[in-house]
Amino acid sequence: MATVEKLQEHLKKAQSNLEEAAKKNSDAAEIRKLKKKTKRLARKASKITATEKMAELKKKKKKDRKESSSE
């Protein structure tokens, strides 16, 4: 399974590739493909961080979870 750091690294690389393609005036299909890739990687990274956060909350007692979520 990919780590968040690796995903962030791939995301930065994909974003730079997208910027280069936009500067070169590449075809629309290529730009659309790169946009999809960056969105997918961003969702994947945020999903992993959210899952880790929820796992941490599950370790706490229910009463403590409610207090921390209301802050």
DSSP file (Angstrom, degrees, kcal/mol; ACC not computed):
  #  RESIDUE AA STRUCTURE BP1 BP2  ACC     N-H-->O    O-->H-N    N-H-->O    O-->H-N    TCO  KAPPA ALPHA  PHI   PSI    X-CA   Y-CA   Z-CA
    1    1 A M              0   0    0      0, 0.0     2,-0.1     0, 0.0     0, 0.0   0.000 360.0 360.0 360.0 139.9    0.0    0.0    0.0
    2    2 A A        -     0   0    0      1,-0.1     2,-0.2     2,-0.0     3,-0.0  -0.395 360.0-129.5 -72.8 145.1    1.3    3.4   -0.9
    3    3 A T     >  -     0   0    0      1,-0.1     4,-2.2    -2,-0.1     5,-0.2  -0.536  21.0-114.3 -90.0 162.6    2.3    5.8    1.8
    4    4 A V  H  > S+     0   0    0      1,-0.2     4,-2.5     2,-0.2     5,-0.2   0.873 115.9  55.5 -63.8 -37.5    1.0    9.4    2.0
    5    5 A E  H  > S+     0   0    0      2,-0.2     4,-2.1     1,-0.2    -1,-0.2   0.921 108.5  47.1 -63.3 -43.6    4.5   10.8    1.4
    6    6 A K  H  > S+     0   0    0      1,-0.2     4,-2.5     2,-0.2    -1,-0.2   0.907 112.1  50.6 -64.0 -41.7    4.9    8.8   -1.8
    7    7 A L  H  X S+     0   0    0     -4,-2.2     4,-2.5     1,-0.2    -2,-0.2   0.903 109.6  50.2 -63.7 -40.6    1.4    9.9   -3.0
    8    8 A Q  H  X S+     0   0    0     -4,-2.5     4,-2.3     2,-0.2    -1,-0.2   0.893 110.3  51.0 -63.3 -39.0    2.3   13.5   -2.2
    9    9 A E  H  X S+     0   0    0     -4,-2.1     4,-2.0     2,-0.2    -2,-0.2   0.927 112.2  45.3 -63.4 -45.8    5.5   13.1   -4.2
   10   10 A H  H  X S+     0   0    0     -4,-2.5     4,-2.5     1,-0.2    -2,-0.2   0.867 111.0  54.7 -64.9 -36.4    3.6   11.6   -7.2
   11   11 A L  H  X S+     0   0    0     -4,-2.5     4,-2.4     2,-0.2    -2,-0.2   0.915 107.7  48.4 -64.6 -43.5    0.9   14.4   -6.9
   12   12 A K  H  X S+     0   0    0     -4,-2.3     4,-2.2     2,-0.2    -1,-0.2   0.907 112.4  49.2 -62.8 -41.4    3.6   17.1   -7.1
   13   13 A K  H  X S+     0   0    0     -4,-2.0     4,-2.2     1,-0.2    -2,-0.2   0.912 111.4  48.9 -64.4 -42.6    5.1   15.4  -10.2
   14   14 A A  H  X S+     0   0    0     -4,-2.5     4,-2.1     1,-0.2    -2,-0.2   0.881 110.3  51.4 -65.1 -38.4    1.7   15.1  -11.8
   15   15 A Q  H  X S+     0   0    0     -4,-2.4     4,-2.2     2,-0.2    -1,-0.2   0.896 109.9  49.0 -66.1 -39.6    0.9   18.8  -11.2
   16   16 A S  H  X S+     0   0    0     -4,-2.2     4,-2.3     2,-0.2    -2,-0.2   0.892 110.3  51.3 -67.5 -37.5    4.2   19.9  -12.7
   17   17 A N  H  X S+     0   0    0     -4,-2.2     4,-2.2     2,-0.2    -2,-0.2   0.883 109.6  51.0 -63.3 -38.3    3.5   17.7  -15.7
   18   18 A L  H  X S+     0   0    0     -4,-2.1     4,-2.1     2,-0.2    -2,-0.2   0.911 109.5  49.5 -65.1 -43.2    0.1   19.3  -16.1
   19   19 A E  H  X S+     0   0    0     -4,-2.2     4,-2.0     1,-0.2    -2,-0.2   0.905 111.4  49.5 -62.9 -41.8    1.6   22.8  -15.9
   20   20 A E  H  X S+     0   0    0     -4,-2.3     4,-2.1     1,-0.2    -1,-0.2   0.900 110.4  50.2 -63.7 -40.9    4.2   21.9  -18.5
   21   21 A A  H  <>S+     0   0    0     -4,-2.2     5,-2.2     1,-0.2     4,-0.4   0.872 109.7  51.1 -66.1 -36.4    1.5   20.5  -20.8
   22   22 A A  H ><5S+     0   0    0     -4,-2.1     3,-0.7     1,-0.2    -1,-0.2   0.881 110.8  48.6 -67.8 -37.7   -0.6   23.6  -20.4
   23   23 A K  H 3<5S+     0   0    0     -4,-2.0    -2,-0.2     1,-0.2    -1,-0.2   0.863 110.5  50.8 -68.9 -35.6    2.4   25.8  -21.3
   24   24 A K  T 3<5S-     0   0    0     -4,-2.1    -1,-0.2    -5,-0.2    -2,-0.2   0.509 109.1-124.6 -80.0  -3.5    3.2   23.7  -24.4
   25   25 A N  T < 5 -     0   0    0     -3,-0.7    -3,-0.2    -4,-0.4    -2,-0.1   0.939  42.7-175.6  56.5  50.3   -0.5   24.0  -25.6
   26   26 A S      < -     0   0    0     -5,-2.2    -1,-0.1     1,-0.2     5,-0.0  -0.147  35.5 -73.3 -67.3 169.9   -0.8   20.2  -25.7
   27   27 A D     >  -     0   0    0      1,-0.1     4,-1.8     4,-0.0     3,-0.3  -0.248  42.9-113.2 -66.6 157.8   -4.0   18.6  -27.1
   28   28 A A  H  > S+     0   0    0      1,-0.2     4,-2.7     2,-0.2     5,-0.2   0.834 114.0  58.3 -62.9 -34.9   -7.1   18.7  -24.9
   29   29 A A  H  > S+     0   0    0      1,-0.2     4,-2.1     2,-0.2    -1,-0.2   0.904 106.4  48.5 -63.3 -40.7   -7.2   15.0  -24.4
   30   30 A E  H  > S+     0   0    0     -3,-0.3     4,-2.1     2,-0.2    -2,-0.2   0.923 113.3  46.6 -65.3 -45.0   -3.7   15.0  -22.8
   31   31 A I  H  X S+     0   0    0     -4,-1.8     4,-2.4     1,-0.2    -2,-0.2   0.909 112.1  50.7 -64.8 -42.0   -4.5   17.9  -20.5
   32   32 A R  H  X S+     0   0    0     -4,-2.7     4,-2.3     1,-0.2    -1,-0.2   0.898 109.4  51.7 -62.6 -40.2   -7.8   16.3  -19.5
   33   33 A K  H  X S+     0   0    0     -4,-2.1     4,-2.0     1,-0.2    -1,-0.2   0.906 110.9  47.2 -62.4 -43.3   -5.9   13.0  -18.7
   34   34 A L  H  X S+     0   0    0     -4,-2.1     4,-2.3     2,-0.2    -2,-0.2   0.867 110.1  52.9 -68.4 -36.5   -3.4   14.8  -16.5
   35   35 A K  H  X S+     0   0    0     -4,-2.4     4,-2.3     2,-0.2    -2,-0.2   0.919 109.1  49.6 -63.5 -42.6   -6.1   16.7  -14.7
   36   36 A K  H  X S+     0   0    0     -4,-2.3     4,-2.6     1,-0.2    -2,-0.2   0.909 109.9  51.7 -60.8 -42.0   -7.9   13.4  -13.9
   37   37 A K  H  X S+     0   0    0     -4,-2.0     4,-2.5     1,-0.2    -2,-0.2   0.920 110.1  47.6 -62.9 -44.6   -4.6   11.9  -12.7
   38   38 A T  H  X S+     0   0    0     -4,-2.3     4,-2.2     1,-0.2    -1,-0.2   0.905 113.1  48.4 -65.4 -40.4   -4.0   14.8  -10.3
   39   39 A K  H  X S+     0   0    0     -4,-2.3     4,-2.5     2,-0.2    -1,-0.2   0.915 111.8  49.9 -64.6 -41.9   -7.5   14.7   -8.9
   40   40 A R  H  X S+     0   0    0     -4,-2.6     4,-2.4     1,-0.2    -2,-0.2   0.920 111.9  47.0 -63.2 -44.8   -7.3   11.0   -8.4
   41   41 A L  H  X S+     0   0    0     -4,-2.5     4,-2.4     2,-0.2    -1,-0.2   0.888 111.6  51.4 -65.0 -38.8   -4.0   11.2   -6.6
   42   42 A A  H  X S+     0   0    0     -4,-2.2     4,-2.4    -5,-0.2    -2,-0.2   0.919 111.3  47.5 -64.6 -43.0   -5.3   14.0   -4.4
   43   43 A R  H  X S+     0   0    0     -4,-2.5     4,-2.3     1,-0.2    -2,-0.2   0.914 111.7  50.8 -63.0 -42.2   -8.4   12.1   -3.5
   44   44 A K  H  X S+     0   0    0     -4,-2.4     4,-1.9     2,-0.2    -2,-0.2   0.916 111.6  46.9 -62.9 -44.3   -6.3    9.0   -2.7
   45   45 A A  H  X S+     0   0    0     -4,-2.4     4,-2.0     1,-0.2    -1,-0.2   0.915 113.9  47.2 -64.8 -43.4   -3.9   10.9   -0.4
   46   46 A S  H  X S+     0   0    0     -4,-2.4     4,-2.3     1,-0.2    -1,-0.2   0.849 109.4  54.9 -68.6 -32.6   -6.8   12.7    1.4
   47   47 A K  H  X S+     0   0    0     -4,-2.3     4,-2.3    -5,-0.2    -1,-0.2   0.912 108.3  48.5 -65.2 -42.2   -8.6    9.4    1.9
   48   48 A I  H  X S+     0   0    0     -4,-1.9     4,-2.2     2,-0.2    -2,-0.2   0.916 112.7  47.3 -65.4 -42.8   -5.6    7.8    3.5
   49   49 A T  H  X S+     0   0    0     -4,-2.0     4,-2.2     1,-0.2    -1,-0.2   0.896 112.5  49.8 -66.1 -38.2   -5.1   10.7    5.9
   50   50 A A  H  X S+     0   0    0     -4,-2.3     4,-2.5     2,-0.2    -2,-0.2   0.897 109.7  51.3 -66.6 -39.2   -8.8   10.7    6.8
   51   51 A T  H  X S+     0   0    0     -4,-2.3     4,-2.1     2,-0.2    -2,-0.2   0.905 110.5  48.7 -63.7 -41.4   -8.7    7.0    7.4
   52   52 A E  H  X S+     0   0    0     -4,-2.2     4,-1.9     2,-0.2    -1,-0.2   0.899 111.3  50.3 -64.4 -40.0   -5.7    7.4    9.7
   53   53 A K  H  X S+     0   0    0     -4,-2.2     4,-2.1     1,-0.2    -2,-0.2   0.915 110.6  48.8 -64.6 -43.0   -7.4   10.2   11.6
   54   54 A M  H  X S+     0   0    0     -4,-2.5     4,-2.3     1,-0.2    -1,-0.2   0.871 108.4  54.3 -65.6 -35.9  -10.6    8.1   12.1
   55   55 A A  H  X S+     0   0    0     -4,-2.1     4,-1.1     2,-0.2    -1,-0.2   0.893 108.1  49.8 -64.0 -38.9   -8.5    5.2   13.3
   56   56 A E  H  X S+     0   0    0     -4,-1.9     4,-0.7     1,-0.2     3,-0.4   0.903 110.8  49.3 -65.2 -40.7   -6.9    7.6   15.9
   57   57 A L  H >< S+     0   0    0     -4,-2.1     3,-0.8     1,-0.2    -2,-0.2   0.873 105.6  57.3 -66.6 -35.8  -10.4    8.7   17.0
   58   58 A K  H 3< S+     0   0    0     -4,-2.3    -1,-0.2     1,-0.2    -2,-0.2   0.792  98.7  61.0 -65.6 -27.0  -11.6    5.2   17.3
   59   59 A K  H 3< S+     0   0    0     -4,-1.1    -1,-0.2    -3,-0.4    -2,-0.2   0.794  95.0  77.8 -69.6 -27.0   -8.8    4.5   19.8
   60   60 A K  S << S-     0   0    0     -3,-0.8     2,-0.1    -4,-0.7    -3,-0.0  -0.345  96.6 -94.6 -78.4 162.6  -10.2    7.1   22.1
   61   61 A K     >  -     0   0    0      1,-0.1     4,-2.1    -2,-0.1     5,-0.2  -0.394  36.8-110.3 -72.3 157.6  -13.2    6.5   24.3
   62   62 A K  H  > S+     0   0    0      1,-0.2     4,-1.9     2,-0.2     5,-0.2   0.873 117.6  53.2 -59.7 -40.0  -16.6    7.7   22.9
   63   63 A K  H  > S+     0   0    0      1,-0.2     4,-1.5     2,-0.2    -1,-0.2   0.907 110.4  47.4 -62.9 -42.3  -16.9   10.5   25.4
   64   64 A D  H  > S+     0   0    0      1,-0.2     4,-2.1     2,-0.2    -1,-0.2   0.848 107.7  56.9 -67.9 -34.7  -13.5   11.9   24.4
   65   65 A R  H  X S+     0   0    0     -4,-2.1     4,-2.0     1,-0.2    -1,-0.2   0.908 105.6  50.2 -63.0 -41.9  -14.3   11.6   20.7
   66   66 A K  H  X S+     0   0    0     -4,-1.9     4,-1.3     1,-0.2    -1,-0.2   0.896 110.5  50.0 -64.5 -39.7  -17.3   13.8   21.1
   67   67 A E  H  X S+     0   0    0     -4,-1.5     4,-0.6     1,-0.2    -1,-0.2   0.904 112.4  46.3 -65.9 -41.3  -15.4   16.5   22.9
   68   68 A S  H  < S+     0   0    0     -4,-2.1     3,-0.3     1,-0.2    -1,-0.2   0.818 110.6  52.4 -73.7 -29.8  -12.6   16.6   20.4
   69   69 A S  H  < S+     0   0    0     -4,-2.0    -1,-0.2     1,-0.2    -2,-0.2   0.780 104.6  56.1 -76.5 -25.7  -15.0   16.7   17.4
   70   70 A S  H  <        0   0    0     -4,-1.3    -1,-0.2     1,-0.2    -2,-0.2   0.675 360.0 360.0 -79.3 -16.3  -16.9   19.6   18.8
   71   71 A E     <        0   0    0     -4,-0.6    -1,-0.2    -3,-0.3    -2,-0.1   0.476 360.0 360.0 -74.1 360.0  -13.8   21.8   19.1
